[in-house]
Amino acid sequence: MSVSWNPWHGCRKISEGCRHCYVYRQDALHERDSREVVRTAAFGLPVRRSRAGRFRIPPGERVYTCFTSDFLVEEADGWRAEAWEMMRLRRDLEFFFITKRIGRLREQLPPDWGDGYENVTVGCTVENQTAADLRLPLFLETPLRHRVIVCAPLLERIDLTPWLGPAVGEVSAGGESGNDARPCDFAWVLALRGQCAAAGVPFTFHQTGARFVKEGRLYRIRREHQHAQARKAGIDYRPER
């Protein structure tokens, strides 16, 4: 089971992968400025209790954290310590967030972090080779118990070979959604899978994107079918233990 927790909303675009951000698209429908970072009404969700005294999020859930912002966005620096504390208190939940600001993570970690909280997984997003070369060395230098590399939106062929190994729990790849989506080529996805298989790192193809290229042909795939079509490809990789 899983639940979404967005303690703050809004972000600033910082790289090519942000160009057609889905949060900006959704906010535009409501004439909302996505650049304004605000603390949300859901901020304290992980520790809220029902009238019966039970946590509203039951133990064992995976909590997708800050998916309408970036957990490390600078405007949220004043709220992050309290968010970490909720993660620490709810060690019976699995928190997962992704970030393009991985270079800020080490300086933002809580004092008792050590090698990482066992219940927190961090994903570093890389959309092209430039982002991979910049972010992944910092990602691997940061103390974490669980880390994944998220190649999304995948905008070109990427070589992850220098950074694949036991410290990486998984690589996930997906194309870009939306009317203005840039193409994602299946050959790029297969190249990532091959790199992961060679290194013994699990791989997941989670989304085709809206414009998907296979063997030179462009396919336009509706949003509701993008995850299913990726699963249908049957290329996810799990190494034998």
C-alpha angles and dihedrals in degrees: 000000000000141000135192122238119186106178090176135015133213134045145190123248112246107165146019092275089063096059096100098025112179091219090059090049093051094044091050089062088063096038090247123151107235091195090070109090112208135175108245134224087248093062096114097038098121093060100036116118134205123240087267090060097250122130111261089225104056122220118277098036123134108231116209100209130207098347092154092056139010115276089221099045109139095234090064096055091108093056102039099085090059090048091052089050091055089051090051093049093048099055087150089072130070111228121199128183135164127212143185089197098070091141088070096051101086093054091047099052120118118254095252095047097111108163089347140287110287091225098053126086120187124202121201112208119219120175101176141006093273091057092045093051091049103040108031099064088054091045093055092046092056117090108248134153093206128024135168132186114227114200098194135167084021104210103169144356109298129196109213095167097112092058104038118108144097093313091066114075097191146344117223125190134192143157130243123276130211138063092288095046118148116231123271114206118216088217089065090051092049090049090056091048090052092051091050093048091051090052097040093242120142115249132200128188098205105171139011096208125224095287112042124179121204123173090344096308122115117223123192109214124192118236095248091056101044097090094041093050090051091052090046089060087070096210101125110129129213116177118228112254 
